[in-house]
């Protein structure tokens, strides 16, 4: 009897896995050589918190058991830093489009979905470093919250940046190269305020209702939830899942459209 070869070890699967590993290493090296990315990822978020969130009043204001206002601001700033890092990393495809790199990928074993996954993973890796550095600055500057909240808030802020890595990819394919960098920074800032990341809106108001539809709303609510020891809101979870799926699908679609022109 002739044995049926396993698809898990087929040549195509093996070459795909090898291509993903190689490209992920190259992408991480590229991002680590980009001084602009490192400055905005590792320096700006902790400096912003130290300048605006670590005041004596914020350290003295209690918002829950063992939690001060500085901790809430720390989570918001760390999440924004992770979002900005992920968005910028994903938007790097705009430069690759201009250089014809995405078309060249059609000649490699890397599938369209694998290219998208690699860009997202690389962006989230740098985003994790951003969250850790910002949280370290917060611990040094007097932010206080329970140990479990330190861990959960950091993990959620990092995991939530997945949505914005996909957002950056989508925008990188959608916008011209010369526009993407100028547009995404202000857009992300507006979305952050509109979604209540820095200043949550009072329930029952029109602004609160609008904020719930923003892609920043879900990640902001989930990242701050451990501070009060409360459970996650189903609406916030749905917000993250829906927007993440929209951005990932859009990025994959645009990549297929782009590379199909070879």
N, C-alpha and C positions, 0 to 999 in steps of 0.2 A: 504494500500500500504506500502511495506517495504522500509524504507529510505535507500539510498545508503550511506555508510560511506564515509566521505571526506578523501582523501589521505593525506591532509595536517596535519590531526590530528590522523592518523593511528598509532598503536603501534610501527611499525618499524621506521616511521619518527621521532616519539618522542624519541625513544631510540637512534637513530642516532644523533639527536641534542644534547641530554644529554651527549653522549659519546664524541662528539666534544668539548663541553664546559669543561668537566672534563679533557680531554687530553690537551687542550690548556693551562689550568691553570697549570697542571703538567709540561708542556714543558717550560713555562715562568719561573717557579720556578727553574727548572734545569739550564736554561741559566743564571739566575741571581746569582746562586751559583757558577758559573764557573768564577773564577777570571781572567783567561786568556781571556775569551770573553769580560769581562767588561773592562779590560785594553786596548785591541785593539779596542774596540768600543767607549769608552768614554774618554780615555786619549790620545792615540796615534794620532788620527786625529787633535785635536786642538793643540797639542804640535808640530806636523809637520808644521801646518800653522804658528804658532807663530815663529817657528825657521826659516822657509824659505819663507813664503809668506807675512809677516807683516813688511818687511823692509821699511825704509824711502823712498827709490826709488819707491817701488811698491805702497806705499800710495800716492806718489806725481804724479805718471804717470796716466793721464786721458785716458780712452779708450772709453768714451762716456759721454753723459750728466749725471752729477751726479754720475758717475761710475769710479772707479779707478782700476788699474791692480790688486791690492790686492783682490778686490771683485771677479774677475775672478778666481784667484788662490784659493780663499776660496771655491767657488762652486766646483772646481775640487777636492780639498782635501775632502770636505764634501761628495761628491758623492763616492769617492774612499773608504772612511770610511764606508759608508752605504753598498757599494758593498762587502767589506771585511767581514763586520758583517753578511750580509745576506748569503754569501757563506759559511762562517764558521758554521753558525747555521744550514744551510741545510746539510752540510757535516757531521754533528753529527750522521747521520744515519749509518755511517760506524761503529761507536762504538756499536750502537744498533744491527747492524747485527752480530757483533762478539759475543755479549752477548745473541743472540737468541731472542731479544725483538720483532723484526718484525714478527717472526713466532708466538709468543704468541698473537699478535694482531688479528690473525685469529680466536681466541676464544672469541673475544669481538665484540660488535655491530659496531665497527668502520670499515667503508668501506675503500678500498684502496685509493680512491680519497679523502676521508675525512682525512686520515692520511697525505697525501701530502699537503692538504690545511692547516692543523694545523701546520705542520713544517714551511711552508711558512709564515703564519701569525705571528708565534712566532718570526721568524727571522726578519721580517719587523718591529715588535714592538720595538725590540732592536735597529734596524737600524734607526727608527725615533728618538730615544733618542740620537743616535750618531750624526745625522744631527743637531739637536737642540743645543747640547753642542758645536759642532764645529762652528755653526753660531753665537752663543753667544760669543765665543772667538774672532771671526772675527769682530763683532760689537765693542767689547771692544778694539781691536787692531787697529782700524782705517779703516777697509774695508768700502767702500762707494758705495751704489747703491740705486736706487729709492725704495720706500716702497713696491711697487707692485712686484719688482724684488726679494726683500728679501723673500716675501711669495711664489711667483711662483717657484723660484729656489729651495727653501727648499722642496716644495711639489713634484717637478719633480725629484729631487735627491732621495727623499725617495721612490716615486712610481717606479722609474727606478730600484731600488734595487730588485724589484720583479723578474726581469729576473735572477738575480744572486742568489737569494734564490733557484730558480728552478735549476740553474746551480750547486749549492752546493749539492742539493738533488741527482741530476743525477750522479755527480762525486762520491758522498758518496756511492752509490750503485754499481758504475762501478769499483772503485778502491779498492784494498785491504786496510784493516784498517791501517796497518803500513805505508802506502804510502800516504794516502789522505792528511794529514796535511802538510807533507813535500812538496807535489806537488802543492797544490792549491794556496798557497801564491805566489810563483814565477810565476806560470801560470797567475794568476790574474794581477800581476805587468806587465808582458810582454804584456798581452792583453790590459792593460790600455795605455801603451805607443804606441802600434801598432794601437790602435783605436783613438789616438790623444787626450786622456783625459788631459794630462798634457801639451802637446805641439802640437797644431793642425798643420797639414801639409799644405803646400802651394798648392792651387788648381792647377790642371793640371799636377802634378807630379805623378810618379809611386807610391810613398808611400801614397799619398793622395787617389789614386784609391784603393789600397790595404786596407787602413784603413776603407773604407766604408763597407767592408765585415765583419769587426770585431764586436763581440757582444757588445763591449764597445762604439762603434762609436755612435750609436743612442742615448743612454742615455746621453752621453757627450754633443752632439749637442743640445738636447732638454733642458738639465739642464742649459746650457749657453745662450740659445736663449733669455730669458727675459732681459738679461743684455743690449742687443742692441735694445730692444723694437721691435724686428723683429718677423715674424711669424715662425711657426715650419716648417721645411722642410719635405716634404712627404717621402723622402728617409729615414730620421732619424726615423720617425714614423714606417715605414714599417720594418726597421731594428729591432726595439724593439719588435714589434708584432711577427715577424717571429722567432727570437731567443728565445723569451719567450715561444712561442708555442712548439718549438723543445725541449727545456729543460724540460718543464712541461710534455710533452708527454713521453719523455725519462724516467723521474723520475717515472711516473705512471706505465710505462711498466716494469721497473726494479723491482718496488715494487711487482707487480703481479707475476713476475717470481720468486722472492725470497720467497714470502709467499706461493706459490703454491707447494713448496717442503715439506710442513709440513706432 
